[in-house]
């Protein structure tokens, strides 16, 4: 390897702009005074090389011209060609993720690794870590996503990153913790992310809307509907101010779920219809399907069983087309509920079993596992399979306990009480009903 090639290699792996500047200056055979060229002082060049000051983009451009390199390479340690190649590969992976093709996105991120490493840019590395971790989260591999996000958090502490990038990392960590039902930790991370984003002074309304939307989910899981509603209203204001239809749709979706939990079913349906319309405009069939599931449940609550089934079947069709097992499972659980109401216990059992099979190993869907176990248990109980029903009710209680959801646990206790009554054990039934009643009072007040 020639001396120049060796020096260039050392530049490419340099940890800072100052180190790159010094290596390139020495490679060009220039002193600090000569590089300054009367435009800057020798001391200023020395401060840059020692990392004591960061030059403006204009100064970087002038120094790069004197050294015969492009300004992007001097500023970031990556040439325009290398950065363009890595950027294009990352953009493709991000586009696949945006289209909900998360497995395709993961494959594309894997293909982009070599280009990202060759570019030697921490900015590109952070972008790749965030993108790959998000795709992993969507596929249910939360633990692997957290490992990547830990690396991203360490990387984002570098001086080249702003509070806005650090806020993005904390936001994604908060989402991952929410999906693992670590709601307290998720709230803390999302709160810190929001504070950093607002402190950055940089344009970030969409990120703030996303953070508030997910923090609203945390409050909803804790049954703090006032805080949930406040966050989602703030998120909606930000999304509408920017005019981003996807962000507006996401916020309406969350507003619908909050209104449903509060018993405002007509308002919830109104929000859901607005969200569905926006998702349709965006050709986002996966979220259209999720809205149809929500509308099916609301329509069932409002007493129109036939229309509810219509919504659920349309939702199932889209879930299957999207290739999302978790979405399919949620719709199957909804259809199982309808069969149970109709007294079609064998059909309810079949749907619930399929839902549970699809949710096996999904830590991020415990809130679906518990109700699916309850539907299956009740379907079995009505067929006289009491021991099997008890196993299901206890599995539902265990999932609810892991979920830290007292409301889900009360449903399991009521089901176990009904089972005890069916067996003729009035004392045990009364105890379980009493436990559920006391828990409901605690939740309410």
N, C-alpha and C positions, 0 to 999 in steps of 0.2 A: 504494500500500500504506500502511495506517495505521501510526502509531508502534507501537501494540500488536502488530499483525501482524508488523512488522519485528522487534520484540524477540522475539516467539514463534519466528520463523524462526531467529533467532540462537541461541535456546535449543536448538532441535531439532538444530542442527549443532554444538553445543558439544561439546568433547572430554572434558569431565570434569564430575563432579557439582558441583564448586566453581563452575565457570563457569555452569552452569545455575542454581545457587542465586543467584549475584550478578545474573544477567540477570532472573530472576523477581522478586527483591527490588526492583531498580530499576524494573521494570515496574509493580510494586505501589506505588511511591513510598515505600518504607520505608527507614529507616536501619538499620544493623546493630544498634544498640541497640533500636530498635523491633521488629525481627524477633526479637531475643532475648527481649523481653517479660518480663524478670525471671526467666525459666526458665533462661536461659543467659547467659554473659557476652558482651559485645561482642567480646572477644578470641577467644572460641571460634568465633563466627560468622566472624570474619576468617580464622581458621585453616582452617575448612572451605572457604571461598571460595578460599583460596590453595593448597588441596590439601595442607595440612600435617597434616591429620587426617581420618579417615573416620568419620562419625557412625554410631551404631547404627541398626538398622531403626526402633526406637521414636522416636529423635530425628528421623529422616527423616520419619516419619509426622506428628510434631508440627509440623515446619517446613512440610511440604506443606499441612497444614490451615491454617496461618497465611497461606500464600501463595495458597490457593484452587486448588491443583492436586492431582492424584492422586499418591500416594507413588511409584508405579511410574514415572511420568514424571520426577519429581525424581531418583529413584535412577538410572534408566537412560536417560533422554532419550526415553522412548517411553510413549505413553498405553496404558492398559489395552486399549482397543479396537484400537489398531494392533498391539500385541503379540499379542493374541488372534488377530487375522486372520493375521499372519505365522506364529504358532505353529501354527495349524491347517493352513496350507498346507505347512509343513515336516513336520508329523506325517504328512500324507498321503504325501508323498514318501518319508519314512522307512519307512512301512508297506509301500509298494510294493517298496522295497529289501529289507526283511525277508522279503517273499514271493518274492524272487529275480526280480522283474520289474524288471530294472535299466534297461532302456530306458524303461519307463514312469516309473521313479523319476527318471531324468535329465530327462525332459519336465516332470515335476512340480516339480523343483528350479528349472528354467528359469522356470516359471510363477510360482514363489514369489519370484523375485528382486526384483520391483518392491515387493512388500509388505515384504520384509526391509529394503530400502533406505529405504522410507518410514518404517519403524519406527525406523531410525537406531540400532539396538542392536548393539553389537559382539558380544554374546553370541549373538544370532541369526545374525549374519554368520558367526561361527566354526562354529556348528552347520550352516549351509548349506554352507560350504566342506568340512567333514568328510563330510557326507552325499553331496554331489555327487562328491567325489574317490573315495569308496568305490564308488559305482556305476560310475564310469569304470574303476576297477581291475578290477571284475568283468567288464567288457566288453572288457578287454584294452588299453585306451588308457592305459597306465601313465604315459607322458610327460605327458599332459594332467593326469592325477591328481597327479603330482609338482608341477606348476606351481601347482595349487590348494593343495596342502599347504605349499608354500613361503610362500604368502600367509597360510595359517592359522598357520604357525609364527611369522611376524612379528607377527601380530595377537595371538597368545596370550602374547606377552611383555609385554603391557599389564598394569598394576597391578591391573586389575579381575579378572584371571584367576588361578586358583590353580595350584599344581603339578599338581593332578589333570588340569586341562584341558591343560596343557602335556604331561603324560604321554600323554594320548589322541592328541595330534598326533604325537608321536614314535613311538608305536605304529603309527599308520597309515603314517608314513614308512618305518618298518622293514619293514612288509608289502610296500610298493611296491618297496623295494630288494631284498627277497627274490625278488619276482616277476621282477626284472630280473637275477637271479643274482648280485647284489652281496652275497654272503653275509656277508663281513666287515663291511661297512657296516651291513647289516641287524642283525647281532648287536650292534654298538655302539649303534645306535639303540634296539633293544629293551631292552638292558641299562640304558641311561639312562632309558628310559620306566619300567621297573620300579622303579628307584631313586627317581624322582620320585613315583610313585604311593605307594610305601611311606612316603616322607618327608612326604607331604601330610597324613597323619593323618586323612584322610577315608575313609568307607566306599568301597571300590573292589575288592572281592574278584573280581567278574566281569571287570573290566579286567585285574587281575593274572593271572587264569586265561587270558585271551586272549593276553596278552603272553607268558606262559610256554609256551602252546601253539604260538605261532608261533616262539618261540626254539627250541623243541624241533625244529621243522621244519628250522631252520638247522643245528642240530647233526647232525640226520639226514643232511642233504645233505653235511655234512663227514665223515660216517661216524663221528662221535663218539657212539656209541649209548649209552654210559654217561651222558653229559651230557643226551642227548635223553630218556632214560628218567627221569632225575631231575627234569627240568623238567615232563614230562607227569604224573608222580606228584604233584608239588606242585600243578599245575593241577587235577588231579582232586580233590584234597583241598579246594581252594578252591571248586570248582564244587559239590561234594557238600554242603559246609557251607552254601552259599547255597540249595541245592536247585533250581538252575536246570537243567532237563532238557536244554535246547539246549547249554549249556556242557558238561554231563556227556557228552552224545552226541559233541560235537566232540572231547573229550579221549579218549574211548574209541576214536574213529576214529584219532587220532594214535597211541595206544598200540598199536593193531592193526598199523599200518604199521611201527612200530619193531620189534615182535615178529617180523613177517614178514622184515624185513631181517636180523634176527639168527638166522633159521632156525627160530624157534619157531612153526611153522605152526598147530598146534592152539590154542595160546594166542592167536595172532593172530586166528584164526577166532572164538574165544570173545569177544574184545573187539569184533570186527566185528558179531557177532550182537546184542550188548548195544546197540551204537550204533544198529543198524538198528531195533531195537525202540523205542528212544526217538524216533528220527526219525519212525517210523510213528505214534506217539502224538501227535506234533506236526503230523502231516499234511504233513511236509516231503518231498514226493516226489522233489525233485531230489537231496537227500542220500541218500534211500533208494536211488535209482538208482546213486549213486556207491559206496555200500556194496555193492550187488549186483555192481558191477564188481570191487571188491576181493575179494569172496567168490568170484567166478568165477575170479580168478587163484589164490587160495588152494586152491580145490577142484581146479584143474588140477594144482597142485603136489602135492596129496595123491593124485593118480591117478584121480580120478573125472571123466573127460572129459565124459561125458554131462551130469552135474549142472552142471559148469562152463559148458557151453554154455547150459544153461537159465538160469543166473544172468546170463550175458552178454546173452542176448536180452531178458530182463526189464529189464536195465539200459539197453539200447539203446532200448527202448520208452519208458522214463521220460525218457531224455535227449532224445529227439525231442519228446516232449510239453512238456518244459521250455523248448524253444527255445534250447538252449545248444550251439552248434556245437563248442565245445571238449570238452564232455562226450561228444557223439556221436563225435568223433574218437577219444577215448580208448577207447571201447568197440569201435569198429571195429578199432583196433590189437590189442585183446585177441582179437577174433574172427579176425583175420588170423593171429595166432599159432597158434590152434587149427587153422586150415586148413593152415598150414605143417607142423605136427606130423603131420597126416593125409596129407600128400603131395598136398594139393589146391592146387597151386601157382598156378593161374590165379585161383582164388577168393581166395587169400591176396594176390595182386597187386592184385586189384580192391579189396579192403577197405583195403589199405594206401594205395593211391593216393587213395581217397576221404578217408581220415584226414588225409593230408598236405595235400590241397586245403583242408580245413576249418581246418587249423592254420597256413595261410600267413599270414605277417605277425604271428603271435602270439609276441612276445618272451617272454611269461610261460609258454609251454608248450614251451620247448626240450627239457625232459626227456621230452616225448612225441614230439617231432620225431625225435630220434635213434633210439629203438627202432622207430619206424614206418619210417624209412629202412632200417634193418637188415632188418626183415621183408620189405620190398619188394625189397631187394637179394638176399636169399636166395631169394625166390620166383623172381626173374628168373634167378639163377644156375642154379637147378634146371631152368629151361626152356632153358638153353644161351645165354642172352643175357648173356654175360660182361662186355662193355663197359658195358652199361647197369647191370649189377650193381655194377661198380666205381664208377660215378658215385654210386650210392646209398650205398655203404659210405663213400666219401669225404665225402659230404654228412652222413652220420651222425657221422663223426669231427669235422667242422667244427662241427656243432651241439654236440657234447660238449665241444669245446675252448672254445667260447663260454660254455657252461654251467659250465666249470671243473670238470668231473666226470671224474676219472681212471678210475672204474669204467666209465662209459659209453664212454670212449675205448678201454679194453681190449677191450670187446666188438666195437668197430669194427675193431681190429687183428686180432683172431681171425678175423673175417669176411674181412678182406683176406688173411689167411694162407690161409684155406680156398680163396679165389679163386685165389691164386697156385699152390696145390697142384693145383687143378683145371686150371690152364694148364700144369702140368708144371714150374713154376719152384720146385724144392725149396729152393734157397738162399734165395730171397726169402720163401718160406713159413716157413722156420726162423727167419729174422731177425724176422719179425713175431710169431711165436709166442713167441720169446724176450723181445721187448719187452713183450708182454702179461703173460708170467709174472713178469717183474721188477716191473712195475707192480702186479700183484696182491700180490706180497710187500710192496711199499711200503705199499699200502692196508691190509694185514692187520696190519703191525707198526709 
